[in-house]
Amino acid sequence: YDLFNTGQEALNGCGGVEHTTPITFQVPEVRILTGEEQKQVCKLAMRTTSRLFNFDRSKARCFVKDQVVVHSEEYPGLFDVHGIAVMNFDGRIETTVTIAEVEAVSMAAAITAPD
């Protein structure tokens, strides 16, 4: 459809609230997450979020930003990639989500990610 045809259209996954959650992954060499790894992070975050808040995944978008690589203090010989997973929600999604619920999604994603 033409967004500018009526001026009333909306893009799925845009125009609504934005939630961020920190992510950390261990990698064996100095590098940022590959595009495929970033997609997997977002897929996991979107699957968990859509189940918890009961919305269509096509109504949200996700990307990973601000990646920083440091020596892992917890796992010597590995490197920690720290970043932020950003989820953008459709402006038409009701937003009655609490901070505790968002933190629960972050925890679930962190626990499930190593699988």
C-alpha positions as CSV (number, residue, x, y, z in Angstrom):
1,Y,0.0,0.0,0.0
2,D,1.1,3.6,-0.4
3,L,1.7,5.2,3.0
4,F,1.4,8.7,1.4
5,N,-1.8,7.9,-0.5
6,T,-4.1,8.9,2.4
7,G,-1.7,10.0,5.0
8,Q,-3.5,7.7,7.4
9,E,-1.7,4.5,7.0
10,A,0.7,2.9,9.5
11,L,3.7,0.6,9.1
12,N,3.5,-2.7,11.1
13,G,5.9,-2.6,14.1
14,C,6.3,1.2,14.1
15,G,4.9,4.2,15.9
16,G,4.3,2.6,19.2
17,V,6.2,2.1,22.4
18,E,9.9,0.9,22.4
19,H,11.3,-1.5,24.9
20,T,14.9,-2.3,25.4
21,T,16.7,-5.1,27.2
22,P,20.4,-5.7,27.7
23,I,21.9,-8.8,26.2
24,T,25.3,-10.5,26.8
25,F,26.7,-13.4,24.8
26,Q,30.1,-15.2,25.1
27,V,32.1,-15.7,21.9
28,P,35.5,-17.3,21.4
29,E,37.1,-14.4,19.5
30,V,36.9,-10.6,19.5
31,R,33.9,-9.8,17.3
32,I,30.3,-8.5,17.5
33,L,27.3,-10.7,16.9
34,T,26.8,-11.8,13.3
35,G,23.6,-10.8,11.5
36,E,22.3,-14.3,11.9
37,E,23.0,-14.2,15.7
38,Q,21.3,-10.9,16.0
39,K,18.2,-12.3,14.2
40,Q,18.2,-15.3,16.6
41,V,18.3,-12.9,19.6
42,C,15.4,-10.9,18.1
43,K,13.4,-14.0,17.2
44,L,13.7,-15.3,20.8
45,A,12.7,-11.9,22.2
46,M,9.8,-11.5,19.9
47,R,8.5,-15.1,20.4
48,T,8.7,-14.7,24.2
49,T,7.1,-11.2,24.2
50,S,4.3,-12.2,21.8
51,R,3.4,-15.2,23.9
52,L,3.4,-13.3,27.2
53,F,1.5,-10.2,25.9
54,N,-0.6,-12.1,23.3
55,F,0.0,-10.0,20.2
56,D,0.8,-10.8,16.5
57,R,4.6,-10.8,16.0
58,S,4.1,-8.9,12.7
59,K,3.1,-5.9,14.9
60,A,6.6,-5.4,16.2
61,R,10.2,-5.1,15.0
62,C,13.5,-5.8,16.8
63,F,17.1,-5.0,16.3
64,V,20.4,-5.2,18.3
65,K,22.4,-2.0,19.0
66,D,25.4,-0.7,20.9
67,Q,27.5,-3.9,20.9
68,V,30.7,-3.8,22.9
69,V,33.2,-6.6,23.2
70,V,35.2,-7.1,26.4
71,H,37.3,-9.9,28.0
72,S,34.9,-12.2,29.9
73,E,35.6,-12.1,33.6
74,E,33.3,-15.0,34.2
75,Y,34.6,-17.2,31.4
76,P,38.4,-16.7,31.0
77,G,39.5,-17.2,27.3
78,L,36.1,-16.0,26.0
79,F,34.8,-12.5,25.2
80,D,31.5,-11.0,26.3
81,V,29.5,-9.2,23.7
82,H,27.2,-6.7,25.5
83,G,24.4,-5.0,23.6
84,I,20.9,-3.8,23.7
85,A,17.9,-5.6,22.1
86,V,15.4,-3.0,21.0
87,M,11.8,-4.0,20.3
88,N,9.6,-1.5,18.5
89,F,5.8,-2.1,18.8
90,D,3.0,-1.1,16.5
91,G,1.2,2.1,17.4
92,R,-2.1,0.1,17.4
93,I,-1.0,-2.3,20.1
94,E,-2.5,-1.6,23.5
95,T,0.3,-0.7,25.9
96,T,-0.6,-1.9,29.4
97,V,2.8,-3.6,30.0
98,T,4.6,-3.1,33.3
99,I,8.3,-2.8,33.9
100,A,8.2,-6.1,35.8
101,E,6.6,-7.9,32.8
102,V,9.4,-6.5,30.5
103,E,12.0,-7.6,32.9
104,A,10.4,-11.1,33.0
105,V,10.7,-11.3,29.2
106,S,14.4,-10.3,29.5
107,M,15.0,-13.0,32.1
108,A,13.2,-15.7,30.1
109,A,15.2,-14.8,27.0
110,A,18.5,-14.8,28.9
111,I,17.7,-18.3,30.4
112,T,16.6,-19.7,27.0
113,A,19.3,-18.2,24.8
114,P,22.1,-20.8,25.6
115,D,19.7,-23.6,24.4
